[in-house]
Structure formats: C-alpha cells, structure tokens
C-alpha cells in the first residue's frame, strides 16, 4: 500500500477565507490540485521548512541513508511548471 503525505498547509489553504490576492491565488491553485491530483503527489506551501532548496539535499541524503523513498516536495505552482513567487 502506498503512503501519501499531505502537509498541513494544503488542507489549511483549501479552506482559508482570507481575501488578500496572495491567499486567493494560493487557495485556487490548492483547490485545483486537491480536486485533480491529490492521489499522486506530495505538496506543501511551507517553503521555509519543507519545499526549500536548502533542505532538499539534506532530506535526500537522510532518506537515502535510511533506505527510504525520497519525496518531491513542491508547491502547487512548481508542480504545474510555473515559477513560484516569493513567499
């Protein structure tokens, strides 16, 4: 059985009701991803701690040493092939 990790920022943004432009955009991208791709990918809006270029190498090294799958940790924008904006 495959295990999928959904980081808490994804369901949190799905239901976020704030009306600023950044939140509205992220909410729509998140809802689109959730509705269409939730069974296949790991996503996060947590760019400080998870989807962070400085952390990817460390996660890859530790998981490889432990014989674990190395996940792709990306934002919904990165998954869609678009550049993410500053978080």
PAZAPA-4460 file (N, C-alpha, C; in steps of 0.05 Angstrom, whole numbers, plus 32768, in hexadecimal, padded with zeros to 4 digits):
% residues 87
    n_x    n_y    n_z   ca_x   ca_y   ca_z    c_x    c_y    c_z   seq   type   mol
   8011   7FE8   8000   8000   8000   8000   8012   8019   8000     1      X     A
   800C   802C   7FEF   801B   8044   7FED   8012   8058   8002     2      X     A
   8025   8066   800E   801F   807B   8022   8023   8096   8015     3      X     A
   8010   80A7   8019   8011   80C3   800F   8011   80D6   8027     4      X     A
   8024   80E9   8026   8025   80FD   803B   801A   8117   8031     5      X     A
   8006   8121   803D   7FFA   813B   8037   8002   814E   804D     6      X     A
   8014   8160   8048   801D   8173   805C   8006   8186   8063     7      X     A
   8004   818E   807C   7FEC   819C   8086   7FE6   81B6   8079     8      X     A
   7FF9   81C3   806B   7FF2   81DC   805E   7FDF   81D8   8046     9      X     A
   7FDE   81C0   803B   7FCC   81BB   8024   7FAF   81BC   802D    10      X     A
   7FA6   81AB   803F   7F8A   81AD   8047   7F84   81C8   8055    11      X     A
   7F97   81D3   8062   7F93   81ED   806F   7F8D   8203   805A    12      X     A
   7F9D   8203   8045   7F98   8217   8030   7F7E   8211   8020    13      X     A
   7F77   81F8   801E   7F5E   81F1   8010   7F46   81FF   801C    14      X     A
   7F46   8202   8037   7F2F   820E   8045   7F34   822A   804E    15      X     A
   7F4B   8236   8048   7F52   8251   8050   7F3E   8265   8045    16      X     A
   7F34   8277   8055   7F20   828A   804C   7F2A   82A6   8049    17      X     A
   7F44   82AA   804D   7F4F   82C5   804A   7F4C   82CF   802D    18      X     A
   7F49   82E9   802A   7F43   82F4   800F   7F5A   8303   8002    19      X     A
   7F72   8302   800D   7F89   830F   8000   7F90   82FF   7FE7    20      X     A
   7F9C   830D   7FD4   7FA2   8301   7FB9   7FB3   82E8   7FBB    21      X     A
   7FC7   82E8   7FCC   7FDA   82D1   7FCF   7FCB   82B9   7FD9    22      X     A
   7FBA   82BC   7FED   7FAB   82A6   7FF8   7F96   829B   7FE4    23      X     A
   7F89   82AD   7FD7   7F75   82A5   7FC3   7F82   8294   7FAD    24      X     A
   7F99   829D   7FA3   7FA7   828E   7F8E   7FB0   8273   7F99    25      X     A
   7FBC   8272   7FB0   7FC5   8258   7FBB   7FAD   8246   7FC1    26      X     A
   7F97   8251   7FCA   7F80   8241   7FD0   7F76   8234   7FB6    27      X     A
   7F74   8243   7FA0   7F6B   8238   7F87   7F7E   8223   7F7C    28      X     A
   7F98   8227   7F7D   7FAC   8213   7F74   7FA9   81FA   7F85    29      X     A
   7FA6   81FE   7F9F   7FA4   81E8   7FB1   7F8B   81D8   7FAC    30      X     A
   7F75   81E5   7FA9   7F5C   81D7   7FA3   7F5D   81C8   7F88    31      X     A
   7F69   81D5   7F74   7F6C   81C8   7F5A   7F7D   81AE   7F5D    32      X     A
   7F93   81B0   7F6B   7FA4   8199   7F6F   7F95   8183   7F7F    33      X     A
   7F89   818B   7F95   7F7B   8178   7FA6   7F66   8169   7F97    34      X     A
   7F57   8177   7F87   7F41   816B   7F78   7F4B   8159   7F62    35      X     A
   7F63   815D   7F57   7F6C   814F   7F40   7F84   813C   7F44    36      X     A
   7F94   8140   7F59   7FAD   8132   7F5B   7FB4   8127   7F76    37      X     A
   7FA2   8128   7F89   7FA9   8122   7FA4   7FB2   8105   7FA9    38      X     A
   7FAD   80F3   7F97   7FB5   80D7   7F9B   7FD2   80D2   7F92    39      X     A
   7FDF   80E5   7F85   7FF9   80DF   7F79   8011   80EE   7F83    40      X     A
   800E   8105   7F91   8024   8116   7F97   8025   811F   7FB4    41      X     A
   803C   8128   7FBC   8040   8135   7FD6   8044   8153   7FD1    42      X     A
   8034   8164   7FDD   8036   8181   7FD9   8036   818F   7FF4    43      X     A
   8041   81A7   7FF3   8042   81B8   800B   8044   81D5   8003    44      X     A
   8039   81E7   8013   803E   8203   8010   8053   820B   8025    45      X     A
   805E   81F9   8034   8071   81FF   8049   808D   8200   803C    46      X     A
   8093   8217   8030   80AD   821B   8022   80C4   8221   8035    47      X     A
   80BD   8228   804E   80D2   822D   8061   80DF   8213   806B    48      X     A
   80CF   81FF   8071   80D9   81E7   807D   80D9   81CE   806C    49      X     A
   80C8   81CC   8058   80C6   81B4   8048   80CE   81B8   802B    50      X     A
   80BF   81C7   801B   80C5   81CA   7FFF   80DA   81E1   7FFC    51      X     A
   80F1   81DB   8006   8107   81EF   8008   8120   81E3   7FFC    52      X     A
   812B   81F1   7FE8   8142   81E7   7FDA   8159   81E0   7FED    53      X     A
   815C   81EE   8003   8171   81E8   8016   816C   81CF   8026    54      X     A
   8153   81C5   8027   814C   81AD   8036   814B   8194   8025    55      X     A
   8147   8197   800B   8143   8180   7FFA   815B   816D   7FFB    56      X     A
   8173   8177   7FFA   818B   8166   7FFA   818D   8156   8014    57      X     A
   8187   8163   802A   8187   8156   8044   8172   813F   8046    58      X     A
   815A   8145   803D   8145   8131   803D   814C   811A   802B    59      X     A
   8157   811F   8013   8160   810A   8001   8175   80F9   800E    60      X     A
   8189   8105   801B   819F   80F6   8027   8195   80E4   803E    61      X     A
   8185   80EF   8050   817B   80E0   8066   8169   80C9   805D    62      X     A
   8157   80CF   804B   8145   80BA   8042   8154   80A4   8033    63      X     A
   8167   80AB   8023   8177   8097   8014   8187   8086   8028    64      X     A
   8193   8092   803C   81A2   8082   8050   8190   806F   805F    65      X     A
   8177   8077   8063   8164   8066   8072   8154   8053   8060    66      X     A
   815A   8054   8046   814D   8043   8033   812F   804B   802E    67      X     A
   8129   8064   8032   810E   806E   802F   810A   807C   8014    68      X     A
   80F2   807D   800B   80EA   808B   7FF3   80F2   80A9   7FF7    69      X     A
   80FC   80B5   7FE2   8102   80D2   7FE3   80EC   80E1   7FD5    70      X     A
   80DB   80EE   7FE5   80C4   80FC   7FD9   80CB   8115   7FCA    71      X     A
   80BA   811C   7FB7   80BC   8136   7FAA   80AA   8149   7FBC    72      X     A
   80B6   815D   7FC7   80A7   8171   7FD7   80A5   818A   7FC7    73      X     A
   808E   818F   7FBD   808A   81A6   7FAB   8070   81B5   7FB2    74      X     A
   806F   81CE   7FA9   8056   81DD   7FAB   8044   81D6   7F94    75      X     A
   802A   81DC   7F96   8018   81D6   7F7F   8022   81E5   7F66    76      X     A
   802D   81FD   7F68   8037   820B   7F51   804E   81FD   7F44    77      X     A
   8061   81F3   7F54   8078   81E5   7F49   806F   81CB   7F3B    78      X     A
   805C   81BE   7F46   8051   81A5   7F3A   8045   81AB   7F1E    79      X     A
   8039   81C3   7F1C   802C   81CA   7F02   8041   81D5   7EEF    80      X     A
   805B   81D7   7EF7   8070   81E0   7EE5   8072   81FE   7EE4    81      X     A
   8066   820C   7EF7   8067   8229   7EF9   807B   8231   7F0F    82      X     A
   8086   8248   7F0C   8098   8252   7F21   8088   825B   7F39    83      X     A
   8092   8254   7F50   8085   825E   7F69   808E   827A   7F6E    84      X     A
   807D   828A   7F7B   8085   82A5   7F82   808F   82A4   7F9F    85      X     A
   809B   82BA   7FA7   80A6   82BC   7FC2   8090   82B7   7FD7    86      X     A
   8097   82A5   7FEA   8084   829E   7FFF   8087   82AF   8017    87      X     A
***
